Amino acid sequence: MLRRSVLSLNMGLGDAYVKKVFDTVASKYDMMNDVLSLGMHRLWKCRLVGEYLRPQPGGKYLDVAGGTGDIAFRILDEVRAIEQRRQPVKLVPQETTVTVVDINERMVEAGSARAARTGYSAVDWVVASGEALPLEDGTFDGCTISFGIRNFSDRPKALREAHRVLRVGGVLCVLEFSKVDCPLLRVPYDLWSYGFIPQAGRLLADEESYRYLVDSIRAFPD
């Protein structure tokens, strides 16, 4: 189900620019993460969900800035695997739900279309800002923000909103790119990020959007 929340008319230039970037890359967002991380984002997301979030059958989960649904689908896959391991024990089925919130409508449209194609029906799609979640207090057992926190103009506010909608004992998991610490990898990564990635962006969407994504990673504090 897709819902829309009225976006603030006071979005600053930075927010408007970020929205434009993700309008541009929405249809190729998951491929973009492959380019930025050399495919490693898939392993990182598996660890985020399986080792840190640890979703359980019957839980309610929130993915903020989760437009294409990649994390939401992984949460449901993880729960399905748990249920299959429990099959010998007869238990009453418990419905697990995931709510995806993203400020960018094109990202949400891409995710909801993907969910319809692949049969992920237990996902609620909401177009809204992570800094003003249109959700009730104490609703969710867990919340994830994957490769999104660096794009918020007010990160503390986004984190407070995530805390507000979590139940007591709920888990917040944030996954984000960071600077390369290993000196041996720093030069190759610089060549990759400032040389190859913008050129790949020119083929996939546009060079400017991909250059923003690289620069936003460099500017994000460790």
N, CA, C and O of each residue as an XYZ file, in Angstrom:
888
protein
N       0.851     -1.192      0.000
C       0.000      0.000      0.000
C       0.885      1.239      0.000
O       1.867      1.296      0.740
N       0.557      2.217     -0.807
C       1.344      3.447     -0.932
C       0.554      4.609     -0.375
O      -0.567      4.879     -0.808
N       1.151      5.305      0.602
C       0.531      6.503      1.159
C       1.467      7.674      0.933
O       2.675      7.501      0.771
N       0.893      8.866      0.923
C       1.694     10.069      0.739
C       1.464     11.012      1.900
O       0.336     11.192      2.360
N       2.550     11.614      2.372
C       2.446     12.646      3.403
C       2.839     13.962      2.754
O       3.769     14.000      1.948
N       2.146     15.041      3.094
C       2.453     16.347      2.505
C       3.867     16.755      2.895
O       4.191     16.817      4.081
N       4.705     17.033      1.912
C       6.076     17.437      2.171
C       6.116     18.896      2.586
O       5.300     19.705      2.145
N       7.065     19.215      3.431
C       7.195     20.586      3.907
C       7.506     21.525      2.752
O       8.346     21.222      1.905
N       6.837     22.651      2.722
C       7.110     23.651      1.690
C       8.369     24.441      2.011
O       8.820     25.264      1.216
N       8.934     24.178      3.193
C      10.112     24.924      3.615
C      11.400     24.138      3.405
O      12.423     24.457      4.011
N      11.364     23.097      2.540
C      12.584     22.349      2.286
C      13.650     23.303      1.749
O      13.387     24.095      0.844
N      14.826     23.222      2.303
C      15.905     24.089      1.875
C      16.475     23.662      0.539
O      16.090     22.633     -0.016
N      17.397     24.464      0.028
C      18.011     24.159     -1.256
C      18.706     22.812     -1.216
O      18.654     22.055     -2.185
N      19.367     22.503     -0.083
C      20.048     21.221      0.042
C      19.089     20.063     -0.099
O      19.376     19.110     -0.823
N      17.945     20.124      0.584
C      16.944     19.065      0.499
C      16.411     18.931     -0.923
O      16.231     17.820     -1.423
N      16.161     20.065     -1.571
C      15.639     20.039     -2.936
C      16.651     19.399     -3.882
O      16.278     18.646     -4.782
N      17.924     19.699     -3.676
C      18.954     19.133     -4.547
C      19.062     17.627     -4.347
O      19.160     16.871     -5.313
N      19.045     17.192     -3.081
C      19.116     15.758     -2.792
C      17.923     15.033     -3.411
O      18.069     13.945     -3.968
N      16.746     15.642     -3.311
C      15.557     15.036     -3.917
C      15.739     14.891     -5.426
O      15.362     13.871     -6.004
N      16.315     15.907     -6.062
C      16.556     15.853     -7.505
C      17.523     14.722     -7.851
O      17.328     14.004     -8.832
N      18.570     14.572     -7.033
C      19.542     13.502     -7.271
C      18.848     12.146     -7.267
O      19.061     11.330     -8.164
N      18.013     11.908     -6.248
C      17.387     10.594     -6.140
C      16.246     10.410     -7.134
O      15.907      9.276     -7.473
N      15.648     11.497     -7.607
C      14.737     11.393     -8.749
C      15.483     10.807     -9.946
O      14.958      9.970    -10.681
N      16.714     11.267    -10.119
C      17.510     10.861    -11.270
C      17.937      9.402    -11.184
O      17.916      8.690    -12.188
N      18.325      8.948     -9.987
C      18.916      7.610     -9.858
C      17.920      6.544     -9.415
O      18.300      5.382     -9.270
N      16.651      6.907     -9.195
C      15.685      5.980     -8.590
C      15.613      4.635     -9.304
O      15.625      3.589     -8.655
N      15.538      4.650    -10.614
C      15.347      3.400    -11.353
C      16.582      2.513    -11.336
O      16.498      1.318    -11.619
N      17.747      3.105    -11.000
C      18.982      2.323    -11.006
C      19.675      2.379     -9.641
O      20.890      2.199     -9.551
N      18.900      2.628     -8.581
C      19.496      2.866     -7.269
C      20.280      1.658     -6.762
O      21.396      1.820     -6.269
N      19.726      0.455     -6.872
C      20.422     -0.723     -6.352
C      21.680     -1.013     -7.164
O      22.690     -1.447     -6.610
N      21.623     -0.778     -8.466
C      22.821     -0.912     -9.292
C      23.862      0.125     -8.886
O      25.063     -0.146     -8.906
N      23.386      1.321     -8.515
C      24.288      2.375     -8.064
C      25.054      1.937     -6.820
O      26.253      2.193     -6.709
N      24.366      1.274     -5.877
C      25.044      0.790     -4.681
C      26.072     -0.277     -5.017
O      27.106     -0.373     -4.357
N      25.796     -1.081     -6.038
C      26.797     -2.046     -6.497
C      28.049     -1.323     -6.981
O      29.172     -1.739     -6.694
N      27.839     -0.232     -7.723
C      28.973      0.532     -8.247
C      29.753      1.190     -7.114
O      30.983      1.135     -7.093
N      29.045      1.813     -6.171
C      29.711      2.532     -5.084
C      30.477      1.605     -4.153
O      31.511      1.990     -3.607
N      29.976      0.377     -3.967
C      30.564     -0.517     -2.957
C      31.221     -1.751     -3.553
O      31.659     -2.631     -2.812
N      31.299     -1.834     -4.876
C      31.804     -3.039     -5.545
C      31.003     -4.271     -5.121
O      31.556     -5.362     -4.985
N      29.714     -4.089     -4.918
C      28.834     -5.192     -4.551
C      28.817     -5.547     -3.083
O      28.020     -6.385     -2.662
N      29.685     -4.925     -2.288
C      29.781     -5.268     -0.874
C      28.533     -4.878     -0.086
O      28.290     -5.423      0.991
N      27.737     -3.937     -0.608
C      26.552     -3.498      0.139
C      25.599     -4.655      0.403
O      24.855     -4.629      1.383
N      25.611     -5.664     -0.452
C      24.732     -6.817     -0.247
C      25.122     -7.579      1.020
O      24.257     -7.984      1.796
N      26.417     -7.770      1.223
C      26.890     -8.442      2.442
C      26.625     -7.584      3.671
O      26.207     -8.095      4.709
N      26.866     -6.284      3.556
C      26.640     -5.386      4.698
C      25.177     -5.392      5.111
O      24.869     -5.401      6.303
N      24.273     -5.387      4.136
C      22.842     -5.387      4.446
C      22.413     -6.703      5.090
O      21.579     -6.714      5.996
N      22.984     -7.805      4.623
C      22.679     -9.097      5.248
C      23.095     -9.100      6.712
O      22.360     -9.594      7.567
N      24.265     -8.553      7.002
C      24.721     -8.477      8.395
C      23.858     -7.524      9.207
O      23.521     -7.808     10.357
N      23.501     -6.394      8.609
C      22.655     -5.424      9.304
C      21.363     -6.083      9.778
O      20.959     -5.923     10.930
N      20.727     -6.819      8.885
C      19.438     -7.436      9.209
C      19.614     -8.666     10.089
O      18.941     -8.798     11.111
N      20.510     -9.567      9.700
C      20.629    -10.841     10.399
C      21.323    -10.779     11.741
O      20.934    -11.484     12.673
N      22.367     -9.928     11.857
C      23.164     -9.894     13.084
C      22.777     -8.776     14.036
O      22.925     -8.922     15.249
N      22.288     -7.671     13.512
C      22.038     -6.504     14.365
C      20.544     -6.243     14.588
O      20.117     -6.075     15.730
N      19.753     -6.208     13.527
C      18.314     -6.005     13.700
C      17.655     -7.255     14.285
O      16.871     -7.164     15.229
N      17.970     -8.405     13.728
C      17.464     -9.703     14.186
C      15.936     -9.709     14.297
O      15.392     -9.894     15.386
N      15.255     -9.509     13.185
C      13.788     -9.455     13.205
C      13.185    -10.799     13.594
O      13.774    -11.854     13.360
N      12.004    -10.737     14.189
C      11.306    -11.933     14.650
C       9.900    -11.987     14.060
O       9.311    -10.945     13.771
N       9.357    -13.191     13.877
C       7.985    -13.319     13.380
C       7.005    -12.535     14.249
O       7.081    -12.569     15.477
N       6.098    -11.839     13.601
C       5.112    -11.047     14.309
C       5.553     -9.638     14.634
O       4.780     -8.860     15.193
N       6.793     -9.295     14.290
C       7.312     -7.965     14.603
C       6.859     -6.913     13.606
O       6.400     -7.219     12.506
N       7.005     -5.653     14.029
C       6.722     -4.509     13.158
C       8.018     -3.726     12.988
O       8.649     -3.336     13.971
N       8.409     -3.500     11.746
C       9.702     -2.888     11.466
C       9.541     -1.696     10.524
O       8.619     -1.634      9.711
N      10.467     -0.758     10.664
C      10.451      0.480      9.885
C      11.787      0.646      9.185
O      12.840      0.517      9.809
N      11.746      0.932      7.893
C      12.959      1.256      7.142
C      12.835      2.680      6.628
O      12.023      2.960      5.746
N      13.639      3.578      7.179
C      13.610      4.995      6.813
C      14.588      5.228      5.661
O      15.684      4.669      5.646
N      14.185      6.049      4.706
C      14.981      6.293      3.494
C      15.201      4.970      2.762
O      16.277      4.711      2.224
N      14.162      4.145      2.754
C      14.280      2.784      2.221
C      13.647      2.575      0.873
O      13.264      1.457      0.528
N      13.530      3.647      0.102
C      12.812      3.702     -1.166
C      12.623      2.436     -1.966
O      11.480      2.046     -2.206
N      13.689      1.766     -2.396
C      13.518      0.638     -3.310
C      13.170     -0.657     -2.591
O      12.942     -1.675     -3.244
N      13.125     -0.642     -1.268
C      12.654     -1.795     -0.515
C      13.672     -2.882     -0.258
O      13.309     -3.946      0.242
N      14.931     -2.655     -0.581
C      15.938     -3.706     -0.451
C      16.031     -4.226      0.983
O      16.053     -5.438      1.196
N      16.086     -3.333      1.959
C      16.165     -3.755      3.358
C      14.848     -4.392      3.799
O      14.858     -5.409      4.493
N      13.729     -3.815      3.409
C      12.421     -4.365      3.787
C      12.281     -5.811      3.322
O      11.806     -6.664      4.072
N      12.690     -6.083      2.101
C      12.576     -7.439      1.576
C      13.513     -8.389      2.325
O      13.168     -9.546      2.564
N      14.687     -7.900      2.692
C      15.622     -8.737      3.455
C      15.065     -9.062      4.838
O      15.253    -10.168      5.343
N      14.379     -8.095      5.448
C      13.758     -8.350      6.752
C      12.726     -9.467      6.626
O      12.710    -10.392      7.438
N      11.873     -9.387      5.621
C      10.849    -10.411      5.431
C      11.467    -11.759      5.077
O      10.964    -12.798      5.503
N      12.548    -11.755      4.305
C      13.244    -13.004      3.986
C      13.839    -13.632      5.244
O      13.776    -14.848      5.427
N      14.414    -12.800      6.109
C      15.004    -13.300      7.352
C      13.928    -13.931      8.233
O      14.136    -15.004      8.799
N      12.797    -13.275      8.347
C      11.695    -13.813      9.157
C      11.173    -15.116      8.552
O      10.871    -16.064      9.277
N      11.071    -15.161      7.237
C      10.604    -16.379      6.574
C      11.558    -17.539      6.857
O      11.115    -18.667      7.071
N      12.862    -17.267      6.859
C      13.842    -18.313      7.154
C      13.687    -18.818      8.589
O      13.802    -20.017      8.844
N      13.427    -17.902      9.523
C      13.204    -18.301     10.918
C      11.974    -19.199     11.017
O      11.995    -20.217     11.708
N      10.916    -18.819     10.332
C       9.673    -19.605     10.373
C       9.871    -20.992      9.776
O       9.302    -21.968     10.265
N      10.672    -21.083      8.727
C      10.930    -22.386      8.112
C      11.725    -23.290      9.042
O      11.502    -24.500      9.077
N      12.657    -22.702      9.800
C      13.423    -23.507     10.757
C      12.535    -24.017     11.892
O      12.829    -25.042     12.507
N      11.456    -23.299     12.160
C      10.550    -23.685     13.240
C       9.424    -24.603     12.765
O       8.555    -24.962     13.560
N       9.421    -24.983     11.513
C       8.295    -25.722     10.940
C       7.885    -26.970     11.721
O       6.688    -27.225     11.849
N       8.828    -27.760     12.250
C       8.395    -28.946     12.994
C       7.517    -28.613     14.203
O       6.728    -29.446     14.650
N       7.657    -27.395     14.727
C       6.848    -26.973     15.868
C       5.616    -26.241     15.344
O       5.738    -25.273     14.593
N       4.428    -26.702     15.740
C       3.195    -26.087     15.258
C       2.898    -24.822     16.055
O       2.542    -24.880     17.232
N       3.051    -23.690     15.397
C       2.792    -22.403     16.025
C       1.740    -21.648     15.218
O       1.601    -21.851     14.012
N       1.011    -20.781     15.895
C       0.050    -19.933     15.201
C       0.828    -18.936     14.337
O       1.698    -18.239     14.857
N       0.541    -18.849     13.033
C       1.274    -17.910     12.164
C       1.177    -16.475     12.681
O       0.113    -16.025     13.108
N       2.301    -15.770     12.636
C       2.341    -14.382     13.080
C       2.693    -13.489     11.893
O       3.643    -13.762     11.159
N       1.930    -12.436     11.715
C       2.182    -11.539     10.587
C       3.284    -10.543     10.932
O       3.199     -9.821     11.925
N       4.302    -10.517     10.111
C       5.384     -9.545     10.235
C       5.163     -8.459      9.191
O       4.893     -8.761      8.028
N       5.275     -7.200      9.595
C       5.064     -6.102      8.652
C       6.269     -5.166      8.654
O       6.947     -4.997      9.667
N       6.513     -4.573      7.510
C       7.579     -3.583      7.360
C       6.982     -2.334      6.726
O       6.263     -2.415      5.730
N       7.284     -1.185      7.307
C       6.891      0.098      6.733
C       8.126      0.770      6.149
O       9.129      0.947      6.841
N       8.054      1.138      4.894
C       9.146      1.847      4.227
C       8.749      3.310      4.087
O       7.699      3.629      3.530
N       9.601      4.194      4.599
C       9.381      5.638      4.480
C      10.510      6.241      3.651
O      11.684      5.982      3.917
N      10.163      7.031      2.662
C      11.170      7.722      1.861
C      10.567      9.036      1.379
O       9.390      9.091      1.022
N      11.371     10.087      1.370
C      10.888     11.403      0.952
C      10.713     11.498     -0.558
O      10.035     12.393     -1.062
N      11.341     10.554     -1.280
C      11.345     10.633     -2.734
C      10.296      9.697     -3.332
O      10.389      8.477     -3.194
N       9.312     10.273     -3.988
C       8.199      9.478     -4.512
C       8.646      8.502     -5.590
O       8.121      7.392     -5.672
N       9.603      8.896     -6.415
C      10.059      7.983     -7.469
C      10.752      6.760     -6.884
O      10.612      5.655     -7.407
N      11.493      6.953     -5.807
C      12.128      5.820     -5.140
C      11.065      4.866     -4.599
O      11.173      3.650     -4.760
N      10.038      5.423     -3.958
C       8.972      4.599     -3.393
C       8.203      3.875     -4.495
O       7.842      2.708     -4.341
N       7.956      4.561     -5.599
C       7.264      3.914     -6.720
C       8.085      2.744     -7.259
O       7.532      1.697     -7.596
N       9.407      2.923     -7.341
C      10.269      1.835     -7.805
C      10.209      0.656     -6.842
O      10.151     -0.498     -7.268
N      10.223      0.948     -5.536
C      10.173     -0.117     -4.542
C       8.846     -0.844     -4.522
O       8.813     -2.074     -4.468
N       7.745     -0.099     -4.565
C       6.429     -0.740     -4.513
C       6.167     -1.564     -5.774
O       5.515     -2.607     -5.709
N       6.669     -1.102     -6.918
C       6.536     -1.885     -8.150
C       7.338     -3.177     -8.049
O       6.889     -4.233     -8.494
N       8.516     -3.085     -7.466
C       9.350     -4.277     -7.271
C       8.665     -5.255     -6.320
O       8.698     -6.465     -6.545
N       8.042     -4.735     -5.255
C       7.328     -5.595     -4.304
C       6.173     -6.316     -4.988
O       5.937     -7.498     -4.736
N       5.454     -5.607     -5.850
C       4.332     -6.218     -6.564
C       4.808     -7.335     -7.491
O       4.144     -8.362     -7.630
N       5.974     -7.123     -8.128
C       6.512     -8.139     -9.044
C       6.975     -9.382     -8.306
O       6.855    -10.495     -8.819
N       7.509     -9.198     -7.095
C       8.160    -10.301     -6.383
C       7.331    -10.875     -5.244
O       7.773    -11.804     -4.568
N       6.133    -10.338     -5.019
C       5.230    -10.945     -4.051
C       5.429    -10.547     -2.604
O       4.976    -11.258     -1.707
N       6.096     -9.428     -2.351
C       6.260     -8.947     -0.973
C       5.060     -8.059     -0.624
O       5.081     -6.849     -0.850
N       4.029     -8.676     -0.077
C       2.787     -7.943      0.177
C       2.739     -7.289      1.556
O       1.905     -6.415      1.793
N       3.623     -7.702      2.471
C       3.551     -7.210      3.853
C       4.372     -5.937      4.054
O       4.989     -5.748      5.103
N       4.376     -5.064      3.041
C       5.138     -3.819      3.110
C       4.187     -2.644      2.902
O       3.402     -2.625      1.954
N       4.270     -1.671      3.798
C       3.486     -0.436      3.693
C       4.429      0.665      3.223
O       5.480      0.877      3.828
N       4.069      1.360      2.159
C       4.942      2.363      1.544
C       4.426      3.758      1.860
O       3.260      4.064      1.612
N       5.293      4.603      2.406
C       4.901      5.949      2.819
C       5.876      6.969      2.238
O       7.084      6.861      2.450
N       5.363      7.951      1.511
C       6.186      9.052      1.017
C       6.170     10.148      2.072
O       5.159     10.829      2.247
N       7.281     10.321      2.774
C       7.361     11.308      3.855
C       8.818     11.516      4.225
O       9.686     10.735      3.837
N       9.078     12.574      4.977
C      10.428     12.871      5.445
C      10.744     12.062      6.698
O       9.900     11.913      7.582
N      11.961     11.545      6.765
C      12.406     10.861      7.970
C      12.572     11.798      9.143
O      12.715     11.352     10.281
N      12.556     13.104      8.877
C      12.664     14.087      9.949
C      11.299     14.469     10.516
O      11.223     15.220     11.488
N      10.226     13.961      9.921
C       8.862     14.226     10.408
C       7.994     13.022     10.056
O       7.133     13.102      9.179
N       8.224     11.923     10.735
C       7.529     10.679     10.414
C       6.040     10.774     10.759
O       5.701     11.113     11.893
N       5.154     10.487      9.822
C       3.713     10.522     10.091
C       3.250      9.216     10.732
O       2.308      8.579     10.261
N       3.925      8.829     11.810
C       3.698      7.540     12.460
C       3.554      7.742     13.961
O       4.095      8.697     14.519
N       2.822      6.839     14.615
C       2.553      6.976     16.037
C       3.764      6.590     16.882
O       4.613      5.807     16.457
N       3.824      7.153     18.081
C       4.887      6.828     19.033
C       4.845      5.336     19.380
O       3.782      4.715     19.405
N       6.032      4.781     19.648
C       6.112      3.429     20.181
C       5.454      2.357     19.341
O       4.788      1.467     19.870
N       5.637      2.438     18.031
C       4.945      1.519     17.117
C       5.793      0.325     16.702
O       5.259     -0.766     16.500
N       7.118      0.513     16.569
C       7.945     -0.478     15.884
C       8.927     -1.186     16.820
O       9.409     -0.623     17.803
N       9.203     -2.454     16.466
C      10.190     -3.246     17.205
C      11.607     -2.941     16.740
O      12.561     -3.146     17.491
N      11.753     -2.464     15.535
C      13.068     -2.152     15.006
C      12.979     -1.147     13.878
O      11.967     -1.055     13.184
N      14.064     -0.390     13.704
C      14.125      0.632     12.649
C      15.498      0.572     11.994
O      16.509      0.427     12.680
N      15.536      0.682     10.686
C      16.797      0.718      9.952
C      16.870      1.983      9.103
O      15.858      2.487      8.617
N      18.096      2.481      8.938
C      18.380      3.567      7.990
C      19.629      3.133      7.235
O      20.725      3.132      7.796
N      19.474      2.771      5.989
C      20.581      2.213      5.222
C      20.998      3.174      4.111
O      20.226      3.450      3.193
N      22.236      3.681      4.208
C      22.783      4.622      3.223
C      21.884      5.836      3.046
O      21.749      6.356      1.938
N      21.269      6.290      4.134
C      20.366      7.425      4.041
C      20.663      8.548      5.007
O      20.330      9.701      4.732
N      21.289      8.236      6.146
C      21.431      9.244      7.200
C      22.287     10.417      6.739
O      22.079     11.544      7.187
N      23.243     10.171      5.854
C      24.116     11.269      5.418
C      23.376     12.287      4.555
O      23.858     13.405      4.368
N      22.211     11.913      4.027
C      21.461     12.817      3.155
C      20.440     13.674      3.894
O      19.801     14.529      3.281
N      20.274     13.463      5.203
C      19.343     14.288      5.969
C      19.969     15.642      6.278
O      21.155     15.726      6.598
N      19.174     16.693      6.182
C      19.687     18.020      6.526
C      19.781     18.195      8.034
O      20.616     18.962      8.514
N      18.926     17.488      8.797
C      18.951     17.555     10.261
C      19.026     16.130     10.794
O      18.003     15.532     11.128
N      20.236     15.589     10.873
C      20.409     14.190     11.283
C      19.947     13.923     12.707
O      19.290     12.910     12.942
N      20.266     14.799     13.680
C      19.760     14.545     15.036
C      18.235     14.447     15.084
O      17.686     13.633     15.825
N      17.560     15.272     14.297
C      16.095     15.229     14.280
C      15.606     13.898     13.717
O      14.650     13.317     14.230
N      16.255     13.420     12.672
C      15.874     12.129     12.092
C      16.062     11.002     13.100
O      15.231     10.098     13.187
N      17.150     11.055     13.858
C      17.399     10.024     14.871
C      16.390     10.117     16.011
O      15.954      9.096     16.544
N      16.021     11.335     16.382
C      14.995     11.497     17.426
C      13.654     10.937     16.959
O      12.926     10.322     17.738
N      13.336     11.151     15.695
C      12.090     10.621     15.152
C      12.101      9.091     15.161
O      11.100      8.457     15.493
N      13.234      8.511     14.797
C      13.345      7.049     14.838
C      13.151      6.539     16.264
O      12.457      5.547     16.487
N      13.767      7.222     17.222
C      13.628      6.838     18.634
C      12.176      6.965     19.084
O      11.681      6.126     19.837
N      11.504      7.995     18.632
C      10.117      8.241     19.050
C       9.184      7.102     18.646
O       8.315      6.702     19.422
N       9.362      6.583     17.438
C       8.416      5.578     16.941
C       8.787      4.151     17.347
O       8.040      3.213     17.067
N       9.938      3.982     18.006
C      10.333      2.659     18.483
C       9.642      2.326     19.798
O       9.407      3.200     20.632
N       9.323      1.053     19.970
C       8.817      0.577     21.246
C       9.963      0.513     22.255
O      11.133      0.545     21.875
N       9.625      0.423     23.523
C      10.642      0.247     24.564
C      11.417     -1.040     24.263
O      10.821     -2.100     24.072
N      12.743     -0.938     24.222
C      13.562     -2.090     23.882
C      13.760     -2.289     22.396
O      14.421     -3.241     21.980
N      13.187     -1.392     21.579
C      13.355     -1.492     20.134
C      14.784     -1.203     19.703
O      15.562     -0.611     20.451
N      15.120     -1.624     18.497
C      16.492     -1.532     17.991
C      16.550     -0.573     16.802
O      15.724     -0.649     15.892
N      17.536      0.330     16.819
C      17.811      1.203     15.678
C      19.141      0.794     15.070
O      20.158      0.766     15.762
N      19.143      0.474     13.777
C      20.358      0.071     13.072
C      20.602      1.034     11.912
O      19.738      1.219     11.054
N      21.780      1.642     11.894
C      22.130      2.602     10.843
C      23.339      2.069     10.083
O      24.377      1.785     10.680
N      23.207      1.937      8.782
C      24.294      1.490      7.912
C      24.670      2.643      6.995
O      23.810      3.227      6.336
N      25.967      2.971      6.954
C      26.387      4.104      6.133
C      27.804      3.894      5.616
O      28.624      3.242      6.262
N      28.077      4.450      4.451
C      29.435      4.461      3.920
C      30.321      5.322      4.814
O      29.837      6.215      5.510
N      31.618      5.044      4.789
C      32.560      5.814      5.588
C      33.850      5.999      4.800
O      34.002      5.484      3.693
N      34.763      6.737      5.388
C      36.053      6.962      4.746
C      36.911      5.702      4.850
O      36.748      4.900      5.771
N      37.818      5.541      3.901
C      38.710      4.384      3.891
C      39.843      4.615      4.885
O      40.572      5.602      4.785
N      39.985      3.703      5.842
C      41.020      3.843      6.869
C      42.363      3.262      6.432
O      43.417      3.783      6.796
N      42.320      2.195      5.660
C      43.553      1.504      5.278
C      44.332      2.332      4.252
O      43.813      2.608      3.171
N      45.579      2.735      4.575
C      46.365      3.553      3.635
C      46.569      2.882      2.281
O      46.624      3.561      1.256
N      46.683      1.547      2.268
C      46.919      0.835      1.018
C      45.710      0.883      0.084
O      45.847      0.763     -1.134
N      44.534      1.059      0.667
C      43.317      1.088     -0.139
C      42.867      2.499     -0.490
O      42.009      2.688     -1.352
N      43.455      3.498      0.188
C      42.963      4.864      0.028
C      43.144      5.378     -1.401
O      42.220      5.952     -1.977
N      44.330      5.174     -1.970
C      44.590      5.667     -3.329
C      43.730      4.934     -4.362
O      43.110      5.586     -5.202
N      43.673      3.583     -4.323
C      42.779      2.908     -5.274
C      41.321      3.344     -5.133
O      40.605      3.463     -6.127
N      40.881      3.582     -3.887
C      39.494      4.005     -3.692
C      39.267      5.408     -4.261
O      38.218      5.685     -4.842
N      40.259      6.293     -4.091
C      40.141      7.632     -4.674
C      40.017      7.553     -6.196
O      39.209      8.258     -6.801
N      40.827      6.687     -6.805
C      40.762      6.529     -8.257
C      39.404      5.969     -8.679
O      38.829      6.380     -9.687
N      38.910      5.026     -7.888
C      37.613      4.423     -8.181
C      36.481      5.442     -8.042
O      35.634      5.574     -8.926
N      36.482      6.158     -6.918
C      35.343      7.028     -6.621
C      35.329      8.296     -7.468
O      34.261      8.755     -7.871
N      36.501      8.867     -7.745
C      36.528     10.112     -8.517
C      36.801      9.898    -10.003
O      36.613     10.801    -10.818
N      37.247      8.688    -10.344
C      37.505      8.397    -11.746
C      36.409      7.571    -12.381
O      35.725      8.018    -13.302
N      36.249      6.347    -11.872
C      35.308      5.421    -12.510
C      33.848      5.743    -12.217
O      33.020      5.735    -13.128
N      33.521      6.028    -10.944
C      32.107      6.171    -10.566
C      31.399      7.291    -11.337
O      30.301      7.061    -11.844
N      31.981      8.497    -11.448
C      31.286      9.525    -12.244
C      31.092      9.127    -13.705
O      30.082      9.466    -14.321
N      32.074      8.402    -14.256
C      31.929      7.950    -15.639
C      30.822      6.905    -15.758
O      30.054      6.905    -16.720
N      30.752      6.008    -14.759
C      29.661      5.030    -14.744
C      28.324      5.738    -14.589
O      27.326      5.351    -15.196
N      28.320      6.792    -13.758
C      27.098      7.565    -13.569
C      26.609      8.194    -14.856
O      25.404      8.317    -15.076
N      27.535      8.589    -15.700
C      27.158      9.188    -16.983
C      26.386      8.187    -17.847
O      25.494      8.563    -18.607
N      26.744      6.909    -17.714
C      26.059      5.867    -18.476
C      24.740      5.461    -17.826
O      23.759      5.196    -18.520
N      24.715      5.412    -16.478
C      23.537      4.922    -15.766
C      22.471      5.993    -15.580
O      21.280      5.714    -15.711
N      22.891      7.212    -15.276
C      21.919      8.287    -15.016
C      22.509      9.615    -15.471
O      22.276     10.053    -16.597
N      23.278     10.255    -14.584
C      24.013     11.454    -14.974
C      25.206     11.610    -14.048
O      25.164     11.218    -12.882
N      26.264     12.187    -14.587
C      27.527     12.276    -13.854
C      27.394     13.105    -12.588
O      27.977     12.758    -11.562
N      26.635     14.198    -12.641
C      26.521     15.102    -11.493
C      25.923     14.401    -10.278
O      26.393     14.595     -9.157
N      24.894     13.590    -10.491
C      24.250     12.897     -9.376
C      25.211     11.929     -8.708
O      25.260     11.852     -7.480
N      25.968     11.198     -9.496
C      26.899     10.236     -8.920
C      28.065     10.937     -8.243
O      28.597     10.437     -7.252
N      28.466     12.085     -8.764
C      29.529     12.843     -8.098
C      29.040     13.349     -6.741
O      29.801     13.366     -5.773
N      27.763     13.764     -6.668
C      27.205     14.161     -5.371
C      27.279     13.001     -4.380
O      27.659     13.196     -3.225
N      26.920     11.807     -4.819
C      26.915     10.659     -3.916
C      28.313     10.373     -3.386
O      28.479     10.063     -2.206
N      29.313     10.475     -4.248
C      30.699     10.284     -3.808
C      31.100     11.373     -2.821
O      31.681     11.081     -1.776
N      30.795     12.623     -3.144
C      31.171     13.743     -2.270
C      30.451     13.667     -0.927
O      31.025     14.018      0.104
N      29.196     13.210     -0.933
C      28.451     13.127      0.327
C      29.050     12.078      1.252
O      29.002     12.228      2.473
N      29.613     11.021      0.683
C      30.301     10.017      1.507
C      31.551     10.627      2.131
O      31.822     10.420      3.314
N      32.312     11.381      1.337
C      33.537     12.004      1.852
C      33.222     13.028      2.938
O      33.984     13.175      3.894
N      32.107     13.732      2.797
C      31.774     14.798      3.746
C      31.137     14.273      5.025
O      31.085     14.985      6.028
N      30.650     13.032      5.002
C      29.941     12.495      6.166
C      30.939     12.201      7.281
O      31.933     11.514      7.043
N      30.699     12.708      8.499
C      31.657     12.501      9.597
C      31.676     11.058     10.073
O      30.629     10.415     10.151
N      32.861     10.544     10.391
C      32.983      9.189     10.945
C      32.447      9.154     12.368
O      32.462      8.103     13.007
